[in-house]
Structures are given as C-alpha cells and as structure tokens.
Amino acid sequence: MGNEVPYNKVEASPLYGIRRRSLSPMAFQQSTVSLNKSSMFSAESFRRQSVTPTRRRFHSVESTDKAYAKPPTILVYTGDNDELFDQIAASLSMMLSSDTYAVFHLSQEALREHPWINREAACLLIADTKTLDDKSWTRLQHYFNSSGKMLFVCQNSLLSSLSSCSSSRKSAKMLKMAFGERQSSTLGKDFETFLKKTLKMIAKHKRVNETFHAKDLIGGYKFSVVINKNEDTPLLLYMENAAQQASALFSDATCEQLLMGGARMISDALARLSIPTIENIQIPRASRGYLICENDRLPWNMQGMYFNENFGGFPKVLIRQVKKHGDLPEPSEQLFPVEFRTRADGLPDFDHKTYFRVLETERIGKALFYVPVCESTQNIARSLAVGMPDEPVVVVARQQTKGRGRSGNQWLSPPGCAMFSFNFAIPPGTTLSKNIGFIQHILCVAMIDGICSLHDLKDFPLRIKWPNDIYYGRKFKMGGLLVNASTNDDSTVCTLDFALRFGMGLGAGMNVANSKPTVCVNDMLPIDSGVEITVEEFIANTLNKFERRLSLSVPTLLSDYVDIFQTGGRSAFLKYYYDFWLHSREEVTLANTNEKAVVRGLDEHGFLEVRSRKSGHVIAVHPDGNTFDLMKGLISLKL
C-alpha cells in the first residue's frame, strides 16, 4: 500500500474577537492620491445597452469594452446586523436595476478575510464603523486604492468633528490625514483657507457646495474634496482620487435618516459615486404558474398531485383547470396557484413544442411547471417535493425576483436566463446514494454537455469552476447550481439499516440569451456557426444528459451521467468531469499560512483535494467551511 499521507478534514471555527473603534481618517492613508472629475467608473461603465440578445454583439465590440466576469455587486457592511441589511437592501431594490446589480451582505469575517476586492465590487456601503478593527480598516484602504467606491451611511467621527470644530486649522489637519502624510505636506495653507471659508458659510447660510482642488507637485497627481450641505440636510464630504479612480462619500447623518423618504439621499449619494440609479422601480409581481405535460393525461397518474385542493409544503400549491372550474386566486407567499393547460393550449412566452421535442428523458421533465415571474424556482420545487416526493417534475421561471446561489448569494435572473429546479429521488443502496456530494458535479457536467452537444459545439470552452460554477474559459461566469438534500424513512423500499430515500432538490441557472448583467452563451458562440440556443432546448437537453431514456438497442449512445456514475462509479464519471473542469494540477496558496499547495482532484465525497508542497499533507476543502477564489489561486481555510 505504501506510506499513507496524513489526511486532514477542515472544520469551521468560531470567529476571532475584534476590537470596536469609530471612524478613523487615517483609514485612507496612501502614498499617492489624486483626483479627476472624469472617472473611468462613470455611470456608463455600469450600464450595458439594452439590445436583442445576440452572439454578434460581443464579438463585434471594441477590445476596450470590458464585460464583467460576474455581475457588478453592491456590497453592504452592517456589522452583521441582519435587520439593518434587510432595510438597506429593500431601499436599494427600489433604485438599482435588478438585471444589472447584485446586492451582497458583507459580514465582519468576510470583510477581514474573504477575497471580495475585485473589479466586480462596484461599491461598498458601510453602515457601521464601530465594529471595524485595524485589519478591517486596512482592507478598506486596499479597496479604496484599488479603484474602490465607498459610501458611509452612518454617523462617523470625521464629519461630526468637522461640523463641530471651531478651529479650521484643526479641521484641515484632520482631513489632510485622510489623504496620507505625503499629501498633507502639499495642501498647506490653501486648504486651511478653503476650509475656513466653508465652515463660515455653513454657520451663516446653513448650506454650502464648495470644491477644493489640489495637486501633488512631486507626483503630479490631482485630488479634491467636495463639501456639500443644504439647509435641513446632512453634511456630505466627497473625496475623489483620479489616479486610482476611487471615491468615498461621508455623511454626518444616521443610517435611519438616510433611509427616510424613500432613501433619496442614498440614491443621490450613489449617483455622485457614478452608480446609476433609477427612480420608482416597479418590482415585477409574482404570477400564477402553468402546468403542462408531454402527455395531457399524465397528471392523473402522478402520485401526490391533486386538483382543486391545496397540497405540498410552503407555499401550498393549488392546481385547477380554469376552463372547467373557474379562475384561480392571486399568488401570495402562502399560495402558488397553477393553471393546468393541455399541449393544444400552450404556454405564454415558453415554446413547449421545442422543449418536448428535444426532451428524451425517462421521467424527469415530463411534467413542467412554468412560472412567468416568481421569487425562486427552488421554493416551488421544495413545496412540490413535500407533496409529490417521487415525481421528478421540473419548475422553470422566465424571471426570478429573489434568485439565490451558493451561501445565499443573490443570483440575478432576468428574462433570457435559463432558471429551473427539479427534484430527484436516489434509490437507497445505489452507488450514488453512497456518494451524495457528487450529484452537483453530475448536473454541472450535464449542463455543459447540454450546451455543447446541441449543435456539435465540441470546442466551445465552457468549464467548471469548483464547486458548482460554470465559466466561459476562465473569465466569464455563465451559470451555477444549488443542491438541497433531505432524507425520509422508506421501509417499503428497504428494511435494512440504511432504509432511507434521498430526496435531492436541484436548482440551476445559465445565462443563455441574456446579455445583462454580464454576457451569455449566445454572445460567445462563433459568429460563423449560424446558431443561437434557446432556453427551452438547453433545459431539455441538460435533463437528457442528466437522465436519458433507456434504450436497449443503442445503450452506449443514450447513456447519461447519472447512469455512468451508478454503473461505473466515481472513477468512470470523473473521466468526463475532469475534461470540463479548470483546476487540474493548479497551484494554490493557503492564505492562512501562505503555504503553496497543488490541486489533486475530487475526493470520495466530491470535496476539493489539495496537497501541501511543504508538508505533503492532503487537505480536503469543504465548500461551506472555507473561502476560496480559485481563479486567483487563493484558499482561506477555517482550521
């Protein structure tokens, strides 16, 4: 057998204690600060043109038009105050385009430890400075120096001291510290004079709107400070740095004050930071669902499905033949009303003929629940799993208003994005039931093959970023998936010790025909291919690759990835998986120890295995126990 390599499972640990402190002007100290009003992060930088989705758009743009690898994100830090985050997120949803920006709750630990500083971090809203320790302030300074945009939506000592300080010299000294020592030496008396004038205007007129421009004579960099106040409104101080295209906005108002009145002040502040806002956004209302089947008589043979009475989990499901039994009630958080339609009736905005023409599964997807607008297909699929656990129905949405990815991250779900969920029962005692963690990897491969095999796109570079993201090459995120597992006693199937049925809820999303918020599959297809992929054929073919109908005449041609795993085991499936993934033999850095390690592959549970170059130890990286950015070769372990 040879020498065994020590094997360490990585577990979570409690958060380290952090020291509380208030806002420090020194947080933004840097060696070179400059400013220019024409920032490259203008509103247009974040706004993609609304055009009919087509692959030719991306291949015809100039090289300077850099599409986002992931949706631009508005990060919100509230010191782990979930209630405050919900209030801010609700306000942002009324002013930011839902198909452009994602809103993410940045926890204390994530602020300090996670790799969140990147081009996609469009803006950081800070609603609590008391919980920031020295390491947190260092990360904020790094973000600011990396073209970051920050909005402080809380009271802080910088502006409260400025507005109450009687000495302009003291105020000037405090503000100069925010730019670092090098800039302090060049501001001199001009800045003190500007500030003295500004404070007098505030005292006399209760309003001011003044800008100070300065230039570092040594480095030639420009920077500026804008102080703005209207009567009965908060004092605002705006810092801009042209060299790093960075900006920060401070206010002496409380978060509650900023959230009042429809959060107009926050909207104005975001606009000042070149984040485009929209007035009076109307969030689409949830709609009724539609049930359509490959065979119109199928619902009468499905276990657990009922007409004209509520069933399922939460929300309850109510299915009705509207032509026979009258109209349905309005959808709500508690009720999901569904209209049954025959193949002759069809569906609104979904080509069921194409879907069923491509579909070749044994059971999955033969019954389709289609929802024009819903919060999340996962919620509906989970409810159906309670009422009909043995029926692999598929739920498809045209648009989601609260789509979620791994770790609760927001998944933007505009029309054109393929969003679907389905339930899959794994028989006990089978190979897959003993390797539940691989179900997400099977679906990842099925999704990629579902695209590439539709039109013989053998060299189309869709790849898997572990654990469950799908990328075009290494740059653009195209899709992802989410898996929920549950077990139930099932003595009729098996009375042995392992008498359980595994119920898997699988949800997936793929940018097929939506050029917002990043790019989509159709944008990246070869110009001369003459092909555009539809949401309907992609979903159907993905299900084919996951579980295709058995054929005794040509079984090898109709094999699917579930069958490959069940019959050939983990090693047989991984031959296909490694063809699509990005990480073979990649070197990564364990951030905790700055130790180099090499990616080995997946272990028996589907976790990522890396081997330390220094110690030779093999470490299993759990997706929910660690943080990682494999595109940057970084893994941060919780030990």
C-alpha positions in Angstrom: 0.0 0.0 0.0 3.0 2.3 0.6 3.2 5.2 3.0 -0.2 6.9 3.8 -0.3 10.6 3.6 -1.8 12.4 6.6 -5.4 13.5 5.7 -6.9 16.5 7.4 -10.6 17.4 7.3 -11.1 21.1 7.6 -13.7 22.2 10.1 -15.2 25.6 10.9 -14.1 27.5 14.0 -15.6 30.4 16.0 -14.9 33.9 14.8 -12.0 35.7 16.3 -12.8 38.6 18.7 -12.5 42.0 17.2 -11.9 45.4 18.8 -14.5 48.1 18.4 -13.5 51.5 17.0 -15.0 54.5 15.4 -14.2 56.0 12.0 -10.5 56.9 11.6 -9.5 59.4 8.9 -6.2 57.5 8.7 -8.2 54.7 7.1 -7.5 56.1 3.7 -3.8 57.0 4.1 -1.9 56.2 0.9 1.3 57.2 -0.8 -0.2 58.8 -3.9 -3.7 60.3 -4.1 -5.1 62.1 -7.0 -8.4 63.1 -8.4 -10.1 63.9 -11.6 -13.8 64.6 -12.2 -13.9 62.3 -15.3 -13.6 59.0 -13.6 -13.5 55.9 -15.7 -16.1 54.5 -13.4 -18.8 56.7 -14.8 -22.4 55.7 -15.0 -22.0 54.4 -18.5 -19.4 52.0 -17.3 -22.0 50.1 -15.4 -24.8 50.2 -18.0 -24.9 47.7 -20.8 -27.0 48.6 -23.8 -30.5 47.1 -24.0 -30.5 45.2 -27.3 -31.8 41.9 -28.6 -29.5 39.2 -27.2 -27.2 38.0 -29.9 -23.7 36.5 -30.0 -22.6 39.1 -32.6 -22.8 41.9 -30.0 -19.8 40.6 -28.0 -17.6 39.6 -30.9 -18.1 43.0 -32.6 -17.3 45.3 -29.6 -14.1 47.1 -29.3 -11.4 45.5 -27.1 -11.7 48.4 -24.7 -15.3 47.4 -23.8 -14.6 45.1 -20.9 -17.6 43.0 -20.0 -17.9 41.9 -16.4 -16.8 38.4 -15.4 -19.6 38.4 -12.8 -22.4 40.8 -12.1 -21.3 44.1 -10.6 -22.0 44.0 -6.9 -23.1 46.5 -4.3 -21.6 45.3 -1.0 -23.3 46.3 2.2 -21.5 46.1 5.6 -23.7 46.4 8.7 -21.5 44.8 11.3 -23.6 41.6 11.0 -26.8 43.4 11.7 -29.2 41.4 9.5 -32.2 43.6 10.2 -30.4 46.7 9.1 -29.1 44.9 6.0 -32.6 43.9 5.0 -33.7 47.6 5.3 -30.9 48.8 3.2 -31.3 46.0 0.6 -35.0 46.9 0.3 -34.2 50.5 -0.3 -31.5 49.6 -2.9 -34.0 47.3 -4.7 -36.1 50.4 -5.4 -33.3 52.4 -7.1 -30.9 49.9 -8.7 -31.6 47.9 -11.9 -32.5 44.3 -10.9 -30.8 42.8 -14.0 -27.5 44.7 -13.6 -26.5 44.9 -9.9 -26.4 42.2 -7.2 -26.6 43.2 -3.5 -24.4 41.3 -1.1 -24.2 41.3 2.7 -20.6 41.6 3.6 -20.1 40.1 7.1 -17.4 41.1 9.6 -15.4 37.9 8.8 -15.8 38.4 5.0 -14.6 42.0 5.2 -11.5 40.9 7.0 -10.7 37.6 5.4 -12.5 36.9 2.2 -11.3 37.8 -1.4 -14.0 40.4 -2.1 -11.8 43.2 -3.5 -12.2 42.9 -7.3 -13.5 44.7 -10.3 -17.0 43.4 -9.7 -17.2 45.2 -6.3 -18.8 48.3 -7.8 -19.5 50.0 -4.4 -19.2 49.3 -0.7 -21.9 50.8 1.6 -20.7 50.9 5.2 -23.5 51.3 7.8 -21.4 50.5 10.9 -17.9 51.7 11.8 -17.8 50.8 15.4 -17.2 47.1 14.7 -14.2 47.7 12.4 -10.9 46.7 13.7 -7.4 47.6 12.4 -7.4 44.7 9.9 -10.8 45.8 8.5 -9.6 49.4 8.0 -6.5 48.1 6.2 -8.8 46.1 3.8 -10.9 49.3 3.3 -7.8 51.2 2.4 -6.8 48.5 0.0 -10.2 48.6 -1.7 -10.0 52.4 -1.9 -6.6 52.2 -3.5 -7.9 49.6 -6.0 -10.5 51.9 -7.6 -13.0 51.3 -4.9 -16.1 53.4 -4.2 -17.3 53.7 -0.7 -20.4 55.3 0.9 -20.6 55.7 4.6 -24.3 55.5 5.5 -23.7 56.1 9.2 -22.5 58.8 11.5 -18.7 58.9 12.0 -16.2 60.9 13.9 -14.7 62.6 10.8 -17.7 64.7 9.9 -19.1 65.1 13.3 -15.8 66.6 14.4 -15.6 68.8 11.3 -19.1 70.3 11.8 -18.5 71.0 15.5 -14.8 72.0 15.3 -14.3 75.7 15.9 -10.8 75.8 14.5 -10.3 75.5 10.8 -6.7 74.5 11.3 -7.7 71.5 13.4 -10.3 70.5 10.9 -7.9 70.9 8.0 -5.3 68.8 9.8 -7.9 66.1 10.4 -8.9 66.0 6.7 -5.4 66.1 5.4 -4.7 63.0 7.4 -7.3 61.2 5.3 -5.0 61.6 2.3 -1.9 60.5 3.9 1.3 62.2 5.1 2.6 62.9 1.6 -0.5 64.9 0.6 -0.6 66.6 3.9 2.7 68.3 3.2 1.4 69.8 -0.1 -2.0 71.0 0.9 -0.6 73.8 3.1 -2.5 77.0 3.9 -4.6 76.9 0.8 -6.7 74.0 2.1 -6.9 75.7 5.6 -8.2 78.8 3.9 -10.8 76.8 1.9 -12.0 75.1 5.0 -12.2 78.3 7.0 -14.4 79.8 4.2 -16.5 76.7 4.0 -17.2 76.5 7.8 -18.2 80.1 7.8 -20.7 79.5 5.0 -22.2 76.6 6.9 -22.6 78.7 10.1 -24.0 81.7 8.3 -26.2 80.2 5.5 -26.8 76.6 6.7 -25.7 75.5 3.2 -22.6 75.1 1.2 -21.3 73.5 -2.0 -17.6 74.0 -2.4 -14.8 72.1 -4.0 -11.1 72.1 -3.2 -8.7 71.0 -6.0 -5.1 70.2 -5.1 -2.1 68.9 -6.9 0.9 66.9 -5.6 3.8 68.9 -7.0 6.1 66.0 -6.7 4.0 63.3 -8.3 1.8 65.5 -10.5 -1.4 63.8 -9.2 -4.7 65.7 -8.7 -7.2 65.2 -5.9 -10.1 67.1 -4.5 -12.5 67.4 -1.6 -16.1 68.4 -2.1 -18.2 69.7 0.9 -21.9 69.9 0.4 -24.8 70.8 2.7 -28.3 72.2 2.1 -30.5 73.5 4.9 -32.0 70.8 7.0 -30.0 68.1 5.2 -26.9 66.2 6.3 -23.4 67.4 5.7 -21.6 65.5 2.9 -17.9 65.2 2.3 -16.8 63.7 -1.0 -13.2 62.5 -1.6 -12.0 61.6 -5.1 -8.8 60.1 -6.3 -8.2 60.2 -10.1 -5.0 58.1 -10.1 -6.9 55.1 -8.7 -10.4 56.1 -10.0 -11.5 55.9 -6.4 -14.0 57.9 -4.4 -15.6 57.9 -0.9 -18.5 59.7 0.5 -19.0 60.6 4.2 -22.1 61.9 5.9 -22.9 63.1 9.3 -26.4 61.7 9.2 -27.5 58.5 10.8 -28.4 55.5 8.8 -32.1 56.0 9.8 -32.0 59.5 8.5 -30.6 58.4 5.2 -33.2 55.7 4.8 -36.1 58.0 5.3 -38.1 59.4 2.5 -37.5 56.6 0.1 -33.8 56.8 0.7 -33.4 59.7 -1.8 -30.2 60.8 -0.1 -28.7 57.3 -0.6 -29.7 57.5 -4.3 -28.2 60.9 -4.7 -25.0 59.7 -3.0 -24.7 56.7 -5.3 -25.2 58.9 -8.3 -22.3 61.0 -7.0 -20.2 57.9 -6.9 -21.2 57.2 -10.6 -23.5 54.3 -9.7 -26.6 54.8 -11.9 -29.9 54.8 -10.1 -33.5 54.6 -11.4 -36.5 56.3 -9.9 -39.6 54.4 -8.9 -38.6 50.9 -10.0 -41.5 48.6 -10.1 -40.6 45.1 -8.9 -42.5 42.5 -11.1 -45.3 40.9 -9.2 -45.4 37.1 -8.7 -47.6 35.5 -11.3 -49.6 32.2 -11.5 -47.9 29.1 -12.7 -48.8 26.8 -15.5 -48.6 23.0 -15.6 -48.1 21.3 -19.0 -47.2 17.7 -19.6 -45.8 15.7 -22.5 -49.0 13.6 -22.3 -52.1 15.5 -21.3 -53.3 12.6 -19.2 -50.1 12.4 -17.1 -51.3 14.4 -14.1 -54.0 11.8 -13.3 -51.2 9.2 -13.0 -48.9 11.3 -10.7 -48.7 10.3 -7.1 -49.5 13.1 -4.7 -50.9 15.6 -7.2 -54.4 16.9 -6.6 -56.7 19.2 -8.5 -58.8 21.9 -6.8 -57.3 21.4 -3.3 -54.1 22.7 -1.7 -51.2 20.3 -1.3 -47.4 20.4 -0.9 -45.2 22.3 1.6 -44.7 26.1 1.6 -46.1 27.7 -0.3 -49.1 25.5 -0.8 -49.8 24.5 -4.4 -53.3 24.8 -6.0 -53.8 23.3 -9.5 -57.0 24.0 -11.4 -58.4 23.6 -14.9 -59.6 27.2 -15.3 -61.9 26.5 -18.2 -63.8 23.9 -16.2 -63.6 25.1 -12.6 -63.2 28.8 -12.7 -60.4 31.3 -12.2 -57.6 31.0 -9.6 -56.8 33.2 -6.6 -53.9 35.6 -6.7 -50.5 34.2 -5.8 -49.1 35.0 -2.4 -46.3 33.9 0.0 -48.6 31.2 1.2 -50.2 30.0 -2.1 -48.8 29.2 -5.5 -51.8 28.9 -7.9 -51.3 26.8 -11.0 -53.4 26.6 -14.2 -53.3 23.3 -15.9 -53.0 23.5 -19.7 -53.1 21.0 -22.5 -50.5 20.8 -25.3 -53.0 22.5 -27.5 -53.4 25.4 -25.1 -49.6 26.1 -25.0 -47.8 28.5 -22.6 -47.1 32.2 -22.6 -43.5 33.1 -23.5 -42.3 29.5 -23.5 -42.0 27.2 -26.5 -43.3 24.0 -25.1 -43.1 22.3 -28.5 -39.4 22.8 -28.8 -38.9 21.7 -25.2 -40.8 18.4 -25.6 -39.3 17.8 -29.0 -35.8 17.9 -27.5 -36.7 16.1 -24.3 -35.7 12.4 -24.2 -35.7 11.6 -20.5 -37.2 8.5 -18.8 -39.2 10.6 -16.3 -37.6 14.0 -15.4 -39.3 17.0 -17.0 -42.3 15.1 -18.5 -44.4 17.4 -16.2 -43.4 21.0 -16.4 -44.4 23.8 -14.1 -43.8 27.1 -15.9 -43.9 30.5 -14.0 -43.5 33.8 -15.8 -42.4 35.6 -12.5 -41.6 34.1 -9.1 -39.3 34.7 -6.2 -37.4 31.5 -6.7 -38.0 28.2 -8.5 -36.3 26.4 -5.6 -39.1 27.4 -3.2 -41.7 25.9 -5.5 -39.7 22.8 -6.2 -39.3 22.2 -2.4 -43.0 22.6 -1.9 -43.7 20.1 -4.6 -41.1 17.7 -3.1 -43.2 17.6 0.1 -46.4 16.7 -1.8 -45.0 14.5 -4.6 -41.6 13.3 -3.5 -41.5 10.5 -6.1 -42.4 12.7 -9.1 -39.4 14.4 -10.8 -41.3 17.5 -12.0 -39.4 20.5 -13.4 -40.0 24.1 -12.4 -39.0 26.8 -14.9 -39.2 30.5 -14.5 -39.0 33.3 -17.0 -37.9 35.7 -14.3 -36.9 35.4 -10.7 -37.1 38.3 -8.2 -35.2 36.6 -5.4 -32.9 34.0 -7.0 -30.2 32.6 -4.7 -26.9 30.9 -5.3 -24.4 29.2 -3.0 -24.2 30.6 0.5 -27.3 32.7 -0.1 -25.7 34.9 -2.7 -28.0 36.8 -4.9 -28.4 35.4 -8.4 -29.7 37.9 -11.0 -32.4 36.3 -13.0 -33.5 38.4 -16.0 -35.5 37.1 -19.0 -33.2 35.0 -21.2 -31.5 33.3 -18.3 -32.4 29.6 -18.1 -33.7 29.1 -14.5 -35.0 25.7 -13.5 -35.3 23.4 -10.5 -36.3 19.8 -10.2 -36.5 17.0 -7.6 -34.6 13.7 -8.0 -35.1 10.7 -5.8 -32.0 8.5 -5.4 -32.8 4.8 -4.6 -31.1 3.6 -1.4 -28.3 1.1 -1.8 -27.1 2.5 -5.1 -23.6 3.9 -5.9 -24.9 7.4 -6.0 -26.7 7.2 -2.7 -23.4 6.5 -1.1 -21.8 9.5 -2.8 -24.5 12.2 -2.5 -22.0 15.0 -2.8 -21.4 14.1 -6.5 -24.9 15.0 -7.6 -24.0 18.6 -8.1 -20.9 17.6 -10.2 -23.1 15.4 -12.3 -25.5 18.2 -13.0 -22.6 20.6 -13.8 -21.3 18.2 -16.5 -24.9 17.7 -17.8 -25.3 21.5 -18.2 -22.1 21.9 -20.1 -22.7 18.9 -22.3 -26.3 20.1 -22.7 -25.0 23.2 -24.5 -22.1 21.7 -26.4 -24.0 18.7 -27.8 -26.9 20.7 -29.1 -25.2 21.9 -32.2 -21.9 20.0 -32.2 -20.0 22.7 -30.3 -17.2 20.3 -29.3 -14.6 23.1 -28.7 -16.9 25.6 -27.0 -14.9 26.4 -23.9 -17.5 26.1 -21.1 -15.7 24.9 -18.0 -16.4 24.0 -14.3 -15.1 26.2 -11.5 -15.3 24.1 -8.4 -17.6 23.5 -6.7 -20.6 24.5 -8.8 -20.0 27.4 -11.1 -19.8 27.3 -14.9 -17.5 29.7 -16.8 -16.7 30.6 -20.3 -12.9 29.9 -20.3 -11.5 31.4 -17.1 -13.1 34.8 -17.4 -16.9 34.9 -17.6 -19.3 33.3 -15.3 -22.2 31.7 -17.2 -24.1 29.7 -14.7 -24.2 27.8 -11.5 -26.4 25.4 -9.5 -27.6 24.8 -6.0 -28.4 21.4 -4.4 -30.6 20.7 -1.3 -30.8 17.2 0.1 -33.2 15.6 2.5 -33.9 12.0 3.7 -37.1 10.2 4.6 -37.8 6.8 6.1 -39.0 4.4 3.4 -39.4 0.9 4.8 -41.3 -0.3 1.7 -38.1 0.1 -0.4 -35.6 -1.2 2.0 -35.8 -2.5 5.6 -32.0 -2.7 6.2 -30.1 -0.3 8.4 -29.8 2.1 5.5 -33.5 2.4 5.0 -33.6 5.9 3.6 -34.7 7.6 0.4 -32.6 10.5 -0.6 -34.6 13.5 -2.0 -32.5 15.9 -3.9 -33.7 19.4 -4.8 -31.5 20.7 -7.7 -31.7 24.3 -8.9 -29.7 25.7 -11.8 -29.2 28.9 -13.8 -27.4 29.5 -17.1 -27.1 32.8 -19.0 -28.3 31.5 -22.3 -29.8 34.6 -24.1 -29.5 37.5 -21.6 -26.6 39.9 -22.3 -27.2 41.5 -18.9 -25.7 41.6 -16.4 -22.5 40.2 -17.9 -22.5 38.1 -21.1 -24.4 35.0 -22.2 -23.8 31.8 -24.1 -25.3 33.2 -27.3 -22.9 36.2 -27.1 -20.0 33.8 -27.2 -20.9 31.4 -29.9 -18.8 31.5 -33.1 -20.0 34.1 -35.5 -20.0 31.7 -38.4 -21.9 29.0 -36.5 -25.3 30.3 -37.6 -26.6 29.0 -34.3 -28.5 30.6 -31.4 -29.5 28.4 -28.4 -32.9 28.8 -26.8 -33.7 28.4 -23.1 -36.2 25.6 -23.9 -33.8 23.4 -25.8 -31.0 24.0 -23.3 -33.1 22.9 -20.3 -34.4 19.8 -22.2 -31.0 18.7 -23.3 -29.5 19.3 -19.9 -32.1 16.9 -18.5 -31.3 14.4 -21.2 -27.7 14.4 -20.2 -28.6 14.0 -16.6 -31.2 11.2 -17.0 -31.9 10.0 -20.6 -34.5 7.5 -21.6 -33.1 3.9 -21.6 -32.6 2.2 -25.0 -31.9 -1.5 -25.3 -30.8 -1.2 -29.0 -28.1 1.6 -28.6 -27.4 2.0 -24.8 -24.0 3.5 -25.2 -25.3 6.3 -27.4 -28.0 7.2 -25.0 -26.1 6.9 -21.7 -26.4 9.8 -19.2 -24.2 10.9 -16.4 -26.3 9.6 -13.6 -26.2 6.1 -15.3 -22.4 6.4 -15.8 -21.9 7.1 -12.1 -24.4 4.4 -11.0 -22.9 1.7 -13.2 -19.2 2.7 -13.4 -18.7 4.5 -10.1 -16.8 7.7 -9.2 -13.8 6.9 -11.4 -15.9 6.4 -14.5 -17.7 9.7 -14.0 -14.6 11.7 -13.2 -13.1 10.9 -16.6 -15.8 13.2 -18.0 -15.8 15.7 -15.2 -12.1 16.4 -15.5 -12.5 17.1 -19.2 -14.5 20.2 -18.3 -13.0 21.5 -15.1 -10.4 24.2 -14.7 -8.2 23.1 -11.9 -6.1 20.1 -12.8 -2.6 20.4 -11.2 -3.1 24.1 -10.5 -1.1 25.6 -7.7 -3.0 27.5 -5.0 -1.9 29.4 -1.9 -3.3 28.6 1.5 -3.9 32.1 2.7 -3.7 31.3 6.5 -0.1 30.1 6.3 0.9 31.4 2.8 1.7 27.8 2.0 1.7 26.5 -1.6 -0.4 23.5 -2.5 -1.4 21.7 -5.7 -4.9 20.7 -6.6 -5.2 16.9 -6.8 -8.8 16.5 -7.8 -12.0 15.5 -6.0 -12.1 13.1 -3.0 -14.6 10.4 -2.4 -17.1 12.9 -1.2 -16.8 15.4 -4.0 -14.7 17.8 -2.0 -11.6 19.5 -3.4 -8.3 17.8 -2.5 -5.1 19.8 -2.4 -1.6 18.6 -1.4 0.7 20.9 0.5 4.1 21.3 -1.2 5.8 21.8 2.1 4.4 19.1 4.3 2.9 16.7 1.7 -0.4 16.6 3.7 -3.6 16.2 1.7 -6.3 18.7 2.7 -10.0 18.4 1.8 -11.6 21.8 1.1 -15.3 21.9 2.0 -17.4 24.4 0.0 -19.3 25.6 3.1 -16.3 25.5 5.6 -13.8 27.6 3.8 -13.5 30.6 1.5 -11.7 30.4 -1.8 -11.1 32.2 -5.1 -9.6 29.5 -7.3 -9.4 31.9 -10.2 -6.8 33.8 -8.2 -5.2 30.6 -6.7 -6.3 31.5 -3.2 -7.8 29.3 -0.5 -8.5 30.5 3.1 -9.0 27.6 5.5 -11.0 27.6 8.7 -8.9 25.5 11.0 
